[in-house]
Amino acid sequence: MDSSDVTLHCDSMAFMDLTCGRINPEGPIAAGQVTWSGDAELGAHAARNLRFTM
């Protein structure tokens, strides 16, 4: 299995808030609650665009 290009790291509350679009992602990113490893550009893009609607 190939390794991933990027891995996002955050707690479940930050993940829920971001995926539900309840908060501006810049706050948790600046506070270090959301981080990523691997491809920096892809990680930053993914962390800022987790919101979705079901």
mmCIF entry with sequence, helices, sheets and N, C-alpha, C, O atoms, coordinates in Angstrom:
data_MODEL
# 
_entry.id   MODEL 
# 
_entity.id                         1 
_entity.type                       polymer 
_entity.pdbx_number_of_molecules   1 
# 
_entity_poly.entity_id                      1 
_entity_poly.type                           'polypeptide(L)' 
_entity_poly.nstd_linkage                   no 
_entity_poly.nstd_monomer                   no 
_entity_poly.pdbx_seq_one_letter_code       MDSSDVTLHCDSMAFMDLTCGRINPEGPIAAGQVTWSGDAELGAHAARNLRFTM 
_entity_poly.pdbx_seq_one_letter_code_can   MDSSDVTLHCDSMAFMDLTCGRINPEGPIAAGQVTWSGDAELGAHAARNLRFTM 
_entity_poly.pdbx_strand_id                 A 
# 
loop_
_entity_poly_seq.entity_id 
_entity_poly_seq.num 
_entity_poly_seq.mon_id 
_entity_poly_seq.hetero 
1 1  MET n 
1 2  ASP n 
1 3  SER n 
1 4  SER n 
1 5  ASP n 
1 6  VAL n 
1 7  THR n 
1 8  LEU n 
1 9  HIS n 
1 10 CYS n 
1 11 ASP n 
1 12 SER n 
1 13 MET n 
1 14 ALA n 
1 15 PHE n 
1 16 MET n 
1 17 ASP n 
1 18 LEU n 
1 19 THR n 
1 20 CYS n 
1 21 GLY n 
1 22 ARG n 
1 23 ILE n 
1 24 ASN n 
1 25 PRO n 
1 26 GLU n 
1 27 GLY n 
1 28 PRO n 
1 29 ILE n 
1 30 ALA n 
1 31 ALA n 
1 32 GLY n 
1 33 GLN n 
1 34 VAL n 
1 35 THR n 
1 36 TRP n 
1 37 SER n 
1 38 GLY n 
1 39 ASP n 
1 40 ALA n 
1 41 GLU n 
1 42 LEU n 
1 43 GLY n 
1 44 ALA n 
1 45 HIS n 
1 46 ALA n 
1 47 ALA n 
1 48 ARG n 
1 49 ASN n 
1 50 LEU n 
1 51 ARG n 
1 52 PHE n 
1 53 THR n 
1 54 MET n 
# 
_struct_asym.id          A 
_struct_asym.entity_id   1 
# 
loop_
_struct_conf.conf_type_id 
_struct_conf.id 
_struct_conf.pdbx_PDB_helix_id 
_struct_conf.beg_label_comp_id 
_struct_conf.beg_label_asym_id 
_struct_conf.beg_label_seq_id 
_struct_conf.pdbx_beg_PDB_ins_code 
_struct_conf.end_label_comp_id 
_struct_conf.end_label_asym_id 
_struct_conf.end_label_seq_id 
_struct_conf.pdbx_end_PDB_ins_code 
_struct_conf.beg_auth_comp_id 
_struct_conf.beg_auth_asym_id 
_struct_conf.beg_auth_seq_id 
_struct_conf.end_auth_comp_id 
_struct_conf.end_auth_asym_id 
_struct_conf.end_auth_seq_id 
_struct_conf.pdbx_PDB_helix_class 
_struct_conf.details 
_struct_conf.pdbx_PDB_helix_length 
HELX_P HELX_P1 AA1 SER A 12 ? THR A 19 ? SER A 12 THR A 19 1 ? 8 
HELX_P HELX_P2 AA2 GLU A 26 ? ALA A 30 ? GLU A 26 ALA A 30 1 ? 5 
HELX_P HELX_P3 AA3 ALA A 40 ? ARG A 48 ? ALA A 40 ARG A 48 1 ? 9 
# 
_struct_conf_type.id          HELX_P 
_struct_conf_type.criteria    ? 
_struct_conf_type.reference   ? 
# 
_struct_sheet.id               AA1 
_struct_sheet.type             ? 
_struct_sheet.number_strands   2 
_struct_sheet.details          ? 
# 
_struct_sheet_order.sheet_id     AA1 
_struct_sheet_order.range_id_1   1 
_struct_sheet_order.range_id_2   2 
_struct_sheet_order.offset       ? 
_struct_sheet_order.sense        anti-parallel 
# 
loop_
_struct_sheet_range.sheet_id 
_struct_sheet_range.id 
_struct_sheet_range.beg_label_comp_id 
_struct_sheet_range.beg_label_asym_id 
_struct_sheet_range.beg_label_seq_id 
_struct_sheet_range.pdbx_beg_PDB_ins_code 
_struct_sheet_range.end_label_comp_id 
_struct_sheet_range.end_label_asym_id 
_struct_sheet_range.end_label_seq_id 
_struct_sheet_range.pdbx_end_PDB_ins_code 
_struct_sheet_range.beg_auth_comp_id 
_struct_sheet_range.beg_auth_asym_id 
_struct_sheet_range.beg_auth_seq_id 
_struct_sheet_range.end_auth_comp_id 
_struct_sheet_range.end_auth_asym_id 
_struct_sheet_range.end_auth_seq_id 
AA1 1 VAL A 6  ? CYS A 10 ? VAL A 6  CYS A 10 
AA1 2 VAL A 34 ? GLY A 38 ? VAL A 34 GLY A 38 
# 
loop_
_atom_site.group_PDB 
_atom_site.id 
_atom_site.type_symbol 
_atom_site.label_atom_id 
_atom_site.label_alt_id 
_atom_site.label_comp_id 
_atom_site.label_asym_id 
_atom_site.label_entity_id 
_atom_site.label_seq_id 
_atom_site.pdbx_PDB_ins_code 
_atom_site.Cartn_x 
_atom_site.Cartn_y 
_atom_site.Cartn_z 
_atom_site.occupancy 
_atom_site.B_iso_or_equiv 
_atom_site.pdbx_formal_charge 
_atom_site.auth_seq_id 
_atom_site.auth_comp_id 
_atom_site.auth_asym_id 
_atom_site.auth_atom_id 
_atom_site.pdbx_PDB_model_num 
ATOM 1   N N  . MET A 1 1  ? 0.836   -1.175 0.000  1.00 0.00 ? 1  MET A N  1 
ATOM 2   C CA . MET A 1 1  ? 0.000   0.000  0.000  1.00 0.00 ? 1  MET A CA 1 
ATOM 3   C C  . MET A 1 1  ? 0.882   1.240  0.000  1.00 0.00 ? 1  MET A C  1 
ATOM 4   O O  . MET A 1 1  ? 1.847   1.323  0.760  1.00 0.00 ? 1  MET A O  1 
ATOM 5   N N  . ASP A 1 2  ? 0.551   2.196  -0.849 1.00 0.00 ? 2  ASP A N  1 
ATOM 6   C CA . ASP A 1 2  ? 1.282   3.457  -0.898 1.00 0.00 ? 2  ASP A CA 1 
ATOM 7   C C  . ASP A 1 2  ? 0.935   4.309  0.312  1.00 0.00 ? 2  ASP A C  1 
ATOM 8   O O  . ASP A 1 2  ? -0.164  4.209  0.857  1.00 0.00 ? 2  ASP A O  1 
ATOM 9   N N  . SER A 1 3  ? 1.875   5.144  0.729  1.00 0.00 ? 3  SER A N  1 
ATOM 10  C CA . SER A 1 3  ? 1.597   6.053  1.845  1.00 0.00 ? 3  SER A CA 1 
ATOM 11  C C  . SER A 1 3  ? 0.791   7.247  1.333  1.00 0.00 ? 3  SER A C  1 
ATOM 12  O O  . SER A 1 3  ? 0.792   7.551  0.141  1.00 0.00 ? 3  SER A O  1 
ATOM 13  N N  . SER A 1 4  ? 0.113   7.904  2.246  1.00 0.00 ? 4  SER A N  1 
ATOM 14  C CA . SER A 1 4  ? -0.703  9.056  1.870  1.00 0.00 ? 4  SER A CA 1 
ATOM 15  C C  . SER A 1 4  ? 0.180   10.268 1.570  1.00 0.00 ? 4  SER A C  1 
ATOM 16  O O  . SER A 1 4  ? 1.316   10.358 2.036  1.00 0.00 ? 4  SER A O  1 
ATOM 17  N N  . ASP A 1 5  ? -0.365  11.193 0.785  1.00 0.00 ? 5  ASP A N  1 
ATOM 18  C CA . ASP A 1 5  ? 0.350   12.429 0.465  1.00 0.00 ? 5  ASP A CA 1 
ATOM 19  C C  . ASP A 1 5  ? 0.291   13.420 1.614  1.00 0.00 ? 5  ASP A C  1 
ATOM 20  O O  . ASP A 1 5  ? 1.216   14.207 1.814  1.00 0.00 ? 5  ASP A O  1 
ATOM 21  N N  . VAL A 1 6  ? -0.813  13.379 2.375  1.00 0.00 ? 6  VAL A N  1 
ATOM 22  C CA . VAL A 1 6  ? -0.989  14.292 3.499  1.00 0.00 ? 6  VAL A CA 1 
ATOM 23  C C  . VAL A 1 6  ? -1.860  13.617 4.547  1.00 0.00 ? 6  VAL A C  1 
ATOM 24  O O  . VAL A 1 6  ? -2.728  12.811 4.211  1.00 0.00 ? 6  VAL A O  1 
ATOM 25  N N  . THR A 1 7  ? -1.633  13.944 5.815  1.00 0.00 ? 7  THR A N  1 
ATOM 26  C CA . THR A 1 7  ? -2.448  13.451 6.915  1.00 0.00 ? 7  THR A CA 1 
ATOM 27  C C  . THR A 1 7  ? -2.850  14.645 7.766  1.00 0.00 ? 7  THR A C  1 
ATOM 28  O O  . THR A 1 7  ? -1.998  15.405 8.225  1.00 0.00 ? 7  THR A O  1 
ATOM 29  N N  . LEU A 1 8  ? -4.163  14.809 7.977  1.00 0.00 ? 8  LEU A N  1 
ATOM 30  C CA . LEU A 1 8  ? -4.671  15.870 8.844  1.00 0.00 ? 8  LEU A CA 1 
ATOM 31  C C  . LEU A 1 8  ? -4.759  15.353 10.268 1.00 0.00 ? 8  LEU A C  1 
ATOM 32  O O  . LEU A 1 8  ? -5.062  14.181 10.490 1.00 0.00 ? 8  LEU A O  1 
ATOM 33  N N  . HIS A 1 9  ? -4.494  16.228 11.239 1.00 0.00 ? 9  HIS A N  1 
ATOM 34  C CA . HIS A 1 9  ? -4.545  15.874 12.651 1.00 0.00 ? 9  HIS A CA 1 
ATOM 35  C C  . HIS A 1 9  ? -5.427  16.890 13.375 1.00 0.00 ? 9  HIS A C  1 
ATOM 36  O O  . HIS A 1 9  ? -5.174  18.093 13.310 1.00 0.00 ? 9  HIS A O  1 
ATOM 37  N N  . CYS A 1 10 ? -6.466  16.405 14.068 1.00 0.00 ? 10 CYS A N  1 
ATOM 38  C CA . CYS A 1 10 ? -7.305  17.271 14.885 1.00 0.00 ? 10 CYS A CA 1 
ATOM 39  C C  . CYS A 1 10 ? -8.143  16.405 15.817 1.00 0.00 ? 10 CYS A C  1 
ATOM 40  O O  . CYS A 1 10 ? -8.279  15.201 15.601 1.00 0.00 ? 10 CYS A O  1 
ATOM 41  N N  . ASP A 1 11 ? -8.704  17.025 16.856 1.00 0.00 ? 11 ASP A N  1 
ATOM 42  C CA . ASP A 1 11 ? -9.573  16.261 17.744 1.00 0.00 ? 11 ASP A CA 1 
ATOM 43  C C  . ASP A 1 11 ? -10.962 16.152 17.127 1.00 0.00 ? 11 ASP A C  1 
ATOM 44  O O  . ASP A 1 11 ? -11.260 16.815 16.133 1.00 0.00 ? 11 ASP A O  1 
ATOM 45  N N  . SER A 1 12 ? -11.803 15.322 17.711 1.00 0.00 ? 12 SER A N  1 
ATOM 46  C CA . SER A 1 12 ? -13.117 15.055 17.127 1.00 0.00 ? 12 SER A CA 1 
ATOM 47  C C  . SER A 1 12 ? -14.016 16.296 17.117 1.00 0.00 ? 12 SER A C  1 
ATOM 48  O O  . SER A 1 12 ? -14.810 16.461 16.191 1.00 0.00 ? 12 SER A O  1 
ATOM 49  N N  . MET A 1 13 ? -13.913 17.158 18.108 1.00 0.00 ? 13 MET A N  1 
ATOM 50  C CA . MET A 1 13 ? -14.757 18.357 18.139 1.00 0.00 ? 13 MET A CA 1 
ATOM 51  C C  . MET A 1 13 ? -14.364 19.327 17.027 1.00 0.00 ? 13 MET A C  1 
ATOM 52  O O  . MET A 1 13 ? -15.232 19.871 16.344 1.00 0.00 ? 13 MET A O  1 
ATOM 53  N N  . ALA A 1 14 ? -13.067 19.544 16.844 1.00 0.00 ? 14 ALA A N  1 
ATOM 54  C CA . ALA A 1 14 ? -12.610 20.419 15.761 1.00 0.00 ? 14 ALA A CA 1 
ATOM 55  C C  . ALA A 1 14 ? -13.027 19.830 14.412 1.00 0.00 ? 14 ALA A C  1 
ATOM 56  O O  . ALA A 1 14 ? -13.454 20.565 13.522 1.00 0.00 ? 14 ALA A O  1 
ATOM 57  N N  . PHE A 1 15 ? -12.907 18.524 14.258 1.00 0.00 ? 15 PHE A N  1 
ATOM 58  C CA . PHE A 1 15 ? -13.305 17.876 13.005 1.00 0.00 ? 15 PHE A CA 1 
ATOM 59  C C  . PHE A 1 15 ? -14.793 18.091 12.748 1.00 0.00 ? 15 PHE A C  1 
ATOM 60  O O  . PHE A 1 15 ? -15.188 18.450 11.639 1.00 0.00 ? 15 PHE A O  1 
ATOM 61  N N  . MET A 1 16 ? -15.615 17.873 13.765 1.00 0.00 ? 16 MET A N  1 
ATOM 62  C CA . MET A 1 16 ? -17.057 18.035 13.612 1.00 0.00 ? 16 MET A CA 1 
ATOM 63  C C  . MET A 1 16 ? -17.412 19.484 13.266 1.00 0.00 ? 16 MET A C  1 
ATOM 64  O O  . MET A 1 16 ? -18.220 19.727 12.370 1.00 0.00 ? 16 MET A O  1 
ATOM 65  N N  . ASP A 1 17 ? -16.818 20.435 13.966 1.00 0.00 ? 17 ASP A N  1 
ATOM 66  C CA . ASP A 1 17 ? -17.081 21.851 13.687 1.00 0.00 ? 17 ASP A CA 1 
ATOM 67  C C  . ASP A 1 17 ? -16.677 22.227 12.261 1.00 0.00 ? 17 ASP A C  1 
ATOM 68  O O  . ASP A 1 17 ? -17.398 22.954 11.578 1.00 0.00 ? 17 ASP A O  1 
ATOM 69  N N  . LEU A 1 18 ? -15.533 21.735 11.819 1.00 0.00 ? 18 LEU A N  1 
ATOM 70  C CA . LEU A 1 18 ? -15.051 22.064 10.478 1.00 0.00 ? 18 LEU A CA 1 
ATOM 71  C C  . LEU A 1 18 ? -15.883 21.397 9.389  1.00 0.00 ? 18 LEU A C  1 
ATOM 72  O O  . LEU A 1 18 ? -16.218 22.038 8.393  1.00 0.00 ? 18 LEU A O  1 
ATOM 73  N N  . THR A 1 19 ? -16.218 20.131 9.559  1.00 0.00 ? 19 THR A N  1 
ATOM 74  C CA . THR A 1 19 ? -16.980 19.440 8.517  1.00 0.00 ? 19 THR A CA 1 
ATOM 75  C C  . THR A 1 19 ? -18.405 19.950 8.422  1.00 0.00 ? 19 THR A C  1 
ATOM 76  O O  . THR A 1 19 ? -19.008 19.903 7.350  1.00 0.00 ? 19 THR A O  1 
ATOM 77  N N  . CYS A 1 20 ? -18.949 20.435 9.522  1.00 0.00 ? 20 CYS A N  1 
ATOM 78  C CA . CYS A 1 20 ? -20.310 20.992 9.500  1.00 0.00 ? 20 CYS A CA 1 
ATOM 79  C C  . CYS A 1 20 ? -20.320 22.459 9.079  1.00 0.00 ? 20 CYS A C  1 
ATOM 80  O O  . CYS A 1 20 ? -21.387 23.057 8.941  1.00 0.00 ? 20 CYS A O  1 
ATOM 81  N N  . GLY A 1 21 ? -19.147 23.038 8.875  1.00 0.00 ? 21 GLY A N  1 
ATOM 82  C CA . GLY A 1 21 ? -19.062 24.434 8.457  1.00 0.00 ? 21 GLY A CA 1 
ATOM 83  C C  . GLY A 1 21 ? -19.473 25.408 9.545  1.00 0.00 ? 21 GLY A C  1 
ATOM 84  O O  . GLY A 1 21 ? -19.893 26.527 9.248  1.00 0.00 ? 21 GLY A O  1 
ATOM 85  N N  . ARG A 1 22 ? -19.357 24.994 10.816 1.00 0.00 ? 22 ARG A N  1 
ATOM 86  C CA . ARG A 1 22 ? -19.811 25.812 11.938 1.00 0.00 ? 22 ARG A CA 1 
ATOM 87  C C  . ARG A 1 22 ? -18.822 26.890 12.337 1.00 0.00 ? 22 ARG A C  1 
ATOM 88  O O  . ARG A 1 22 ? -19.202 27.859 12.994 1.00 0.00 ? 22 ARG A O  1 
ATOM 89  N N  . ILE A 1 23 ? -17.564 26.743 11.955 1.00 0.00 ? 23 ILE A N  1 
ATOM 90  C CA . ILE A 1 23 ? -16.542 27.702 12.366 1.00 0.00 ? 23 ILE A CA 1 
ATOM 91  C C  . ILE A 1 23 ? -15.639 28.043 11.184 1.00 0.00 ? 23 ILE A C  1 
ATOM 92  O O  . ILE A 1 23 ? -15.569 27.303 10.203 1.00 0.00 ? 23 ILE A O  1 
ATOM 93  N N  . ASN A 1 24 ? -14.959 29.165 11.296 1.00 0.00 ? 24 ASN A N  1 
ATOM 94  C CA . ASN A 1 24 ? -13.947 29.549 10.322 1.00 0.00 ? 24 ASN A CA 1 
ATOM 95  C C  . ASN A 1 24 ? -12.717 28.679 10.600 1.00 0.00 ? 24 ASN A C  1 
ATOM 96  O O  . ASN A 1 24 ? -12.241 28.662 11.735 1.00 0.00 ? 24 ASN A O  1 
ATOM 97  N N  . PRO A 1 25 ? -12.193 27.965 9.621  1.00 0.00 ? 25 PRO A N  1 
ATOM 98  C CA . PRO A 1 25 ? -11.060 27.078 9.862  1.00 0.00 ? 25 PRO A CA 1 
ATOM 99  C C  . PRO A 1 25 ? -9.781  27.788 10.278 1.00 0.00 ? 25 PRO A C  1 
ATOM 100 O O  . PRO A 1 25 ? -8.882  27.153 10.829 1.00 0.00 ? 25 PRO A O  1 
ATOM 101 N N  . GLU A 1 26 ? -9.679  29.086 10.029 1.00 0.00 ? 26 GLU A N  1 
ATOM 102 C CA . GLU A 1 26 ? -8.446  29.803 10.371 1.00 0.00 ? 26 GLU A CA 1 
ATOM 103 C C  . GLU A 1 26 ? -8.193  29.821 11.882 1.00 0.00 ? 26 GLU A C  1 
ATOM 104 O O  . GLU A 1 26 ? -7.038  29.793 12.306 1.00 0.00 ? 26 GLU A O  1 
ATOM 105 N N  . GLY A 1 27 ? -9.243  29.865 12.695 1.00 0.00 ? 27 GLY A N  1 
ATOM 106 C CA . GLY A 1 27 ? -9.076  29.881 14.155 1.00 0.00 ? 27 GLY A CA 1 
ATOM 107 C C  . GLY A 1 27 ? -8.388  28.633 14.681 1.00 0.00 ? 27 GLY A C  1 
ATOM 108 O O  . GLY A 1 27 ? -7.347  28.742 15.330 1.00 0.00 ? 27 GLY A O  1 
ATOM 109 N N  . PRO A 1 28 ? -8.942  27.433 14.421 1.00 0.00 ? 28 PRO A N  1 
ATOM 110 C CA . PRO A 1 28 ? -8.296  26.216 14.911 1.00 0.00 ? 28 PRO A CA 1 
ATOM 111 C C  . PRO A 1 28 ? -6.926  25.962 14.283 1.00 0.00 ? 28 PRO A C  1 
ATOM 112 O O  . PRO A 1 28 ? -6.047  25.389 14.927 1.00 0.00 ? 28 PRO A O  1 
ATOM 113 N N  . ILE A 1 29 ? -6.741  26.383 13.041 1.00 0.00 ? 29 ILE A N  1 
ATOM 114 C CA . ILE A 1 29 ? -5.423  26.212 12.413 1.00 0.00 ? 29 ILE A CA 1 
ATOM 115 C C  . ILE A 1 29 ? -4.402  27.087 13.133 1.00 0.00 ? 29 ILE A C  1 
ATOM 116 O O  . ILE A 1 29 ? -3.313  26.619 13.468 1.00 0.00 ? 29 ILE A O  1 
ATOM 117 N N  . ALA A 1 30 ? -4.743  28.348 13.374 1.00 0.00 ? 30 ALA A N  1 
ATOM 118 C CA . ALA A 1 30 ? -3.831  29.267 14.065 1.00 0.00 ? 30 ALA A CA 1 
ATOM 119 C C  . ALA A 1 30 ? -3.543  28.812 15.491 1.00 0.00 ? 30 ALA A C  1 
ATOM 120 O O  . ALA A 1 30 ? -2.440  29.012 16.000 1.00 0.00 ? 30 ALA A O  1 
ATOM 121 N N  . ALA A 1 31 ? -4.542  28.195 16.139 1.00 0.00 ? 31 ALA A N  1 
ATOM 122 C CA . ALA A 1 31 ? -4.384  27.736 17.521 1.00 0.00 ? 31 ALA A CA 1 
ATOM 123 C C  . ALA A 1 31 ? -3.653  26.391 17.610 1.00 0.00 ? 31 ALA A C  1 
ATOM 124 O O  . ALA A 1 31 ? -3.362  25.917 18.709 1.00 0.00 ? 31 ALA A O  1 
ATOM 125 N N  . GLY A 1 32 ? -3.358  25.780 16.468 1.00 0.00 ? 32 GLY A N  1 
ATOM 126 C CA . GLY A 1 32 ? -2.669  24.492 16.470 1.00 0.00 ? 32 GLY A CA 1 
ATOM 127 C C  . GLY A 1 32 ? -3.589  23.313 16.739 1.00 0.00 ? 32 GLY A C  1 
ATOM 128 O O  . GLY A 1 32 ? -3.111  22.206 16.982 1.00 0.00 ? 32 GLY A O  1 
ATOM 129 N N  . GLN A 1 33 ? -4.906  23.528 16.700 1.00 0.00 ? 33 GLN A N  1 
ATOM 130 C CA . GLN A 1 33 ? -5.858  22.438 16.908 1.00 0.00 ? 33 GLN A CA 1 
ATOM 131 C C  . GLN A 1 33 ? -6.014  21.581 15.662 1.00 0.00 ? 33 GLN A C  1 
ATOM 132 O O  . GLN A 1 33 ? -6.419  20.422 15.750 1.00 0.00 ? 33 GLN A O  1 
ATOM 133 N N  . VAL A 1 34 ? -5.697  22.143 14.509 1.00 0.00 ? 34 VAL A N  1 
ATOM 134 C CA . VAL A 1 34 ? -5.724  21.415 13.244 1.00 0.00 ? 34 VAL A CA 1 
ATOM 135 C C  . VAL A 1 34 ? -4.342  21.559 12.616 1.00 0.00 ? 34 VAL A C  1 
ATOM 136 O O  . VAL A 1 34 ? -3.879  22.669 12.352 1.00 0.00 ? 34 VAL A O  1 
ATOM 137 N N  . THR A 1 35 ? -3.699  20.432 12.383 1.00 0.00 ? 35 THR A N  1 
ATOM 138 C CA . THR A 1 35 ? -2.373  20.436 11.775 1.00 0.00 ? 35 THR A CA 1 
ATOM 139 C C  . THR A 1 35 ? -2.349  19.373 10.683 1.00 0.00 ? 35 THR A C  1 
ATOM 140 O O  . THR A 1 35 ? -3.297  18.599 10.545 1.00 0.00 ? 35 THR A O  1 
ATOM 141 N N  . TRP A 1 36 ? -1.287  19.333 9.921  1.00 0.00 ? 36 TRP A N  1 
ATOM 142 C CA . TRP A 1 36 ? -1.140  18.326 8.887  1.00 0.00 ? 36 TRP A CA 1 
ATOM 143 C C  . TRP A 1 36 ? 0.326   17.998 8.708  1.00 0.00 ? 36 TRP A C  1 
ATOM 144 O O  . TRP A 1 36 ? 1.211   18.783 9.049  1.00 0.00 ? 36 TRP A O  1 
ATOM 145 N N  . SER A 1 37 ? 0.556   16.826 8.166  1.00 0.00 ? 37 SER A N  1 
ATOM 146 C CA . SER A 1 37 ? 1.913   16.393 7.847  1.00 0.00 ? 37 SER A CA 1 
ATOM 147 C C  . SER A 1 37 ? 1.907   15.887 6.416  1.00 0.00 ? 37 SER A C  1 
ATOM 148 O O  . SER A 1 37 ? 0.871   15.472 5.897  1.00 0.00 ? 37 SER A O  1 
ATOM 149 N N  . GLY A 1 38 ? 3.057   15.924 5.791  1.00 0.00 ? 38 GLY A N  1 
ATOM 150 C CA . GLY A 1 38 ? 3.149   15.525 4.389  1.00 0.00 ? 38 GLY A CA 1 
ATOM 151 C C  . GLY A 1 38 ? 3.144   16.753 3.509  1.00 0.00 ? 38 GLY A C  1 
ATOM 152 O O  . GLY A 1 38 ? 3.780   17.756 3.833  1.00 0.00 ? 38 GLY A O  1 
ATOM 153 N N  . ASP A 1 39 ? 2.434   16.686 2.404  1.00 0.00 ? 39 ASP A N  1 
ATOM 154 C CA . ASP A 1 39 ? 2.376   17.772 1.426  1.00 0.00 ? 39 ASP A CA 1 
ATOM 155 C C  . ASP A 1 39 ? 1.736   19.008 2.068  1.00 0.00 ? 39 ASP A C  1 
ATOM 156 O O  . ASP A 1 39 ? 0.541   19.003 2.366  1.00 0.00 ? 39 ASP A O  1 
ATOM 157 N N  . ALA A 1 40 ? 2.521   20.058 2.280  1.00 0.00 ? 40 ALA A N  1 
ATOM 158 C CA . ALA A 1 40 ? 2.056   21.252 3.005  1.00 0.00 ? 40 ALA A CA 1 
ATOM 159 C C  . ALA A 1 40 ? 0.940   21.980 2.266  1.00 0.00 ? 40 ALA A C  1 
ATOM 160 O O  . ALA A 1 40 ? -0.034  22.401 2.890  1.00 0.00 ? 40 ALA A O  1 
ATOM 161 N N  . GLU A 1 41 ? 1.060   22.133 0.971  1.00 0.00 ? 41 GLU A N  1 
ATOM 162 C CA . GLU A 1 41 ? 0.033   22.848 0.197  1.00 0.00 ? 41 GLU A CA 1 
ATOM 163 C C  . GLU A 1 41 ? -1.286  22.072 0.185  1.00 0.00 ? 41 GLU A C  1 
ATOM 164 O O  . GLU A 1 41 ? -2.350  22.661 0.375  1.00 0.00 ? 41 GLU A O  1 
ATOM 165 N N  . LEU A 1 42 ? -1.226  20.782 -0.034 1.00 0.00 ? 42 LEU A N  1 
ATOM 166 C CA . LEU A 1 42 ? -2.425  19.956 -0.032 1.00 0.00 ? 42 LEU A CA 1 
ATOM 167 C C  . LEU A 1 42 ? -3.059  19.914 1.357  1.00 0.00 ? 42 LEU A C  1 
ATOM 168 O O  . LEU A 1 42 ? -4.283  19.970 1.477  1.00 0.00 ? 42 LEU A O  1 
ATOM 169 N N  . GLY A 1 43 ? -2.245  19.819 2.401  1.00 0.00 ? 43 GLY A N  1 
ATOM 170 C CA . GLY A 1 43 ? -2.757  19.809 3.768  1.00 0.00 ? 43 GLY A CA 1 
ATOM 171 C C  . GLY A 1 43 ? -3.480  21.089 4.124  1.00 0.00 ? 43 GLY A C  1 
ATOM 172 O O  . GLY A 1 43 ? -4.556  21.053 4.721  1.00 0.00 ? 43 GLY A O  1 
ATOM 173 N N  . ALA A 1 44 ? -2.898  22.219 3.764  1.00 0.00 ? 44 ALA A N  1 
ATOM 174 C CA . ALA A 1 44 ? -3.525  23.507 4.041  1.00 0.00 ? 44 ALA A CA 1 
ATOM 175 C C  . ALA A 1 44 ? -4.846  23.630 3.298  1.00 0.00 ? 44 ALA A C  1 
ATOM 176 O O  . ALA A 1 44 ? -5.830  24.115 3.858  1.00 0.00 ? 44 ALA A O  1 
ATOM 177 N N  . HIS A 1 45 ? -4.877  23.201 2.057  1.00 0.00 ? 45 HIS A N  1 
ATOM 178 C CA . HIS A 1 45 ? -6.109  23.256 1.271  1.00 0.00 ? 45 HIS A CA 1 
ATOM 179 C C  . HIS A 1 45 ? -7.180  22.348 1.878  1.00 0.00 ? 45 HIS A C  1 
ATOM 180 O O  . HIS A 1 45 ? -8.329  22.763 2.025  1.00 0.00 ? 45 HIS A O  1 
ATOM 181 N N  . ALA A 1 46 ? -6.821  21.144 2.223  1.00 0.00 ? 46 ALA A N  1 
ATOM 182 C CA . ALA A 1 46 ? -7.782  20.200 2.803  1.00 0.00 ? 46 ALA A CA 1 
ATOM 183 C C  . ALA A 1 46 ? -8.327  20.712 4.137  1.00 0.00 ? 46 ALA A C  1 
ATOM 184 O O  . ALA A 1 46 ? -9.533  20.648 4.375  1.00 0.00 ? 46 ALA A O  1 
ATOM 185 N N  . ALA A 1 47 ? -7.458  21.215 5.002  1.00 0.00 ? 47 ALA A N  1 
ATOM 186 C CA . ALA A 1 47 ? -7.890  21.693 6.311  1.00 0.00 ? 47 ALA A CA 1 
ATOM 187 C C  . ALA A 1 47 ? -8.851  22.872 6.200  1.00 0.00 ? 47 ALA A C  1 
ATOM 188 O O  . ALA A 1 47 ? -9.732  23.034 7.044  1.00 0.00 ? 47 ALA A O  1 
ATOM 189 N N  . ARG A 1 48 ? -8.692  23.681 5.186  1.00 0.00 ? 48 ARG A N  1 
ATOM 190 C CA . ARG A 1 48 ? -9.563  24.843 5.007  1.00 0.00 ? 48 ARG A CA 1 
ATOM 191 C C  . ARG A 1 48 ? -10.845 24.535 4.241  1.00 0.00 ? 48 ARG A C  1 
ATOM 192 O O  . ARG A 1 48 ? -11.698 25.407 4.082  1.00 0.00 ? 48 ARG A O  1 
ATOM 193 N N  . ASN A 1 49 ? -10.985 23.291 3.762  1.00 0.00 ? 49 ASN A N  1 
ATOM 194 C CA . ASN A 1 49 ? -12.123 22.941 2.927  1.00 0.00 ? 49 ASN A CA 1 
ATOM 195 C C  . ASN A 1 49 ? -12.767 21.611 3.352  1.00 0.00 ? 49 ASN A C  1 
ATOM 196 O O  . ASN A 1 49 ? -13.103 20.791 2.497  1.00 0.00 ? 49 ASN A O  1 
ATOM 197 N N  . LEU A 1 50 ? -12.937 21.396 4.639  1.00 0.00 ? 50 LEU A N  1 
ATOM 198 C CA . LEU A 1 50 ? -13.543 20.159 5.143  1.00 0.00 ? 50 LEU A CA 1 
ATOM 199 C C  . LEU A 1 50 ? -15.063 20.196 5.173  1.00 0.00 ? 50 LEU A C  1 
ATOM 200 O O  . LEU A 1 50 ? -15.696 19.150 5.313  1.00 0.00 ? 50 LEU A O  1 
ATOM 201 N N  . ARG A 1 51 ? -15.663 21.371 5.047  1.00 0.00 ? 51 ARG A N  1 
ATOM 202 C CA . ARG A 1 51 ? -17.112 21.465 5.197  1.00 0.00 ? 51 ARG A CA 1 
ATOM 203 C C  . ARG A 1 51 ? -17.851 20.725 4.079  1.00 0.00 ? 51 ARG A C  1 
ATOM 204 O O  . ARG A 1 51 ? -17.426 20.718 2.924  1.00 0.00 ? 51 ARG A O  1 
ATOM 205 N N  . PHE A 1 52 ? -18.954 20.112 4.454  1.00 0.00 ? 52 PHE A N  1 
ATOM 206 C CA . PHE A 1 52 ? -19.815 19.448 3.483  1.00 0.00 ? 52 PHE A CA 1 
ATOM 207 C C  . PHE A 1 52 ? -21.236 19.404 4.025  1.00 0.00 ? 52 PHE A C  1 
ATOM 208 O O  . PHE A 1 52 ? -21.455 19.560 5.226  1.00 0.00 ? 52 PHE A O  1 
ATOM 209 N N  . THR A 1 53 ? -22.185 19.195 3.147  1.00 0.00 ? 53 THR A N  1 
ATOM 210 C CA . THR A 1 53 ? -23.592 19.111 3.541  1.00 0.00 ? 53 THR A CA 1 
ATOM 211 C C  . THR A 1 53 ? -24.132 17.755 3.136  1.00 0.00 ? 53 THR A C  1 
ATOM 212 O O  . THR A 1 53 ? -23.869 17.264 2.038  1.00 0.00 ? 53 THR A O  1 
ATOM 213 N N  . MET A 1 54 ? -24.883 17.166 4.031  1.00 0.00 ? 54 MET A N  1 
ATOM 214 C CA . MET A 1 54 ? -25.491 15.867 3.730  1.00 0.00 ? 54 MET A CA 1 
ATOM 215 C C  . MET A 1 54 ? -26.961 16.020 3.486  1.00 0.00 ? 54 MET A C  1 
ATOM 216 O O  . MET A 1 54 ? -27.648 15.034 3.217  1.00 0.00 ? 54 MET A O  1 
# 
